[in-house]
Amino acid sequence: MSLPDHLLDILCCPVSHEPLLPLTGGRLKKLNKAIAAGDIQYVDHEPLTEPLKAALITRDQKVIYPIEDGIPVLLAERGIGTTQLSEPL
């Protein structure tokens, strides 16, 4: 799922206000592998149980936000901290 450039230009992290970029194929695959292993949870500590079809990542690579049904979920508690990952995306 690809978001239009004009939308990406205005989206930002609700906490840090960092710009957001699409999480590309290989990186999304690594994240989904960690989700399948049960190693990933949202900021509010709820575990992720389903793989993501698409996501956005902050420019500083610290937080990932899922895209569900084509809509970015930009809620602070639905962020996914990248420090949980054993290997960098």
SULHU-V801568 format. One record per pair of residues at least 12 apart in sequence whose C-alpha atoms are under 6 Angstrom apart, sorted by sequence separation. I is the first residue (numbers start at 1). GAP is how many residues later the second one is. D is the distance in Angstrom with one decimal. If there is no record, write none. Layout:
# SULHU-V801568
i->I gap->GAP d->D
i->I gap->GAP d->D
This chain:
# SULHU-V801568
i->55 gap->12 d->5.0
i->54 gap->13 d->5.3
i->65 gap->14 d->5.1
i->64 gap->15 d->5.7
i->64 gap->16 d->4.9
i->63 gap->17 d->5.4
i->63 gap->18 d->4.7
i->32 gap->19 d->5.1
i->62 gap->19 d->6.0
i->63 gap->19 d->5.7
i->62 gap->20 d->5.3
i->23 gap->32 d->5.4
i->23 gap->33 d->5.1
i->44 gap->33 d->5.1
i->22 gap->34 d->4.5
i->23 gap->34 d->5.8
i->43 gap->34 d->5.1
i->21 gap->35 d->5.3
i->20 gap->36 d->5.9
i->21 gap->36 d->5.3
i->42 gap->36 d->5.4
i->43 gap->36 d->5.5
i->20 gap->37 d->5.4
i->42 gap->37 d->5.6
i->43 gap->37 d->5.8
i->20 gap->38 d->4.5
i->42 gap->38 d->4.8
i->19 gap->39 d->5.8
i->20 gap->39 d->5.8
i->18 gap->40 d->5.7
i->19 gap->40 d->5.6
i->27 gap->62 d->5.2
